[in-house]
Amino acid sequence: MKKNYPRYTLRVSREVLEKIGYISKYNGRTKNKEIEYVLKKWIQEYEKANGEIEINYYDDED
């Protein structure tokens, strides 16, 4: 089943993008999955220090 992920455009310098590409290849991930992995780890660290972030949103899929 295909998940419905929202799209988000991220603007970064070419240098940062190339370095993300290097790291993602080393870890066997796509650039997108590497960025997602790093963001999830960052969120976990934040929530560990500050408490869980509650998200209240409406799911458009019925």
Summary of the structure (lengths in Angstrom):
residues: 62
radius of gyration: 14.8
end to end distance: 14.8
largest distance: 41.7
contacts: 87
relative contact order: 0.10
helix: 55%
strand: 0%
